[in-house]
């Protein structure tokens, strides 16, 4: 899709492309060896800035909810989020570029053996506040109670501190937690597939939103996303299938 001056201006009304980066999801971003933001979302933000011929400002957050709010309130121009109907009220979403599994973690002596046993009266589930799985489980769980950690990386810490029955999160993060806490285990399978996409404020032009959708599809088709996953050592996630734009 051809870049026009109007599209470029819609992306960066301040003259700088401000990209909201969520460090709360290790699949998307983290801190590099020198402490600077690094990861797939950072790579995509830099490539988008190149396509727009724009200076780039990375605005870093420790939780998905904060990152979403920054873009919804137009304090950032683009961001990297899990698609969710609630977030769609304030954002233009692309199609997903990565699919991630949401999983449950329990103590080794827990009687829970499967995902279908979690939604029961008296069961407490710890989630990261404002995360994709918080929004999803808030809708889907009917009998279990939800507890919320301040950020996704702190889910297992709060799960242990508050003696919750289940921790919910991105599978890769929970696997890392299990490696540090031998008394924990993951339940088999997944309770959801998290569709990670790019988004921009709903008030921006439809032409700019279309440009962003085409950009994401090009990044998948060209192998950019797959190469970024390989470079950053991401396992367990997959490149989302192509979508029509």
Beta strands, then each sheet from edge to edge (+ up, - down):
strand 1: 17-22
strand 2: 30-31
strand 3: 37-38
strand 4: 56-61
strand 5: 78-82
strand 6: 91-93
strand 7: 98-107
strand 8: 124-128
strand 9: 145-149
strand 10: 166-170
strand 11: 184-186
strand 12: 192-201
strand 13: 238-239
sheet 1: 4+ 1+ 5+ 12- 6+
sheet 2: 4+ 1+ 5+ 12- 7+ 10- 8- 9-
sheet 3: 4+ 1+ 5+ 12- 7+ 11-
sheet 4: 4+ 1+ 5+ 12- 7+ 13-
sheet 5: 2+ 3-
end
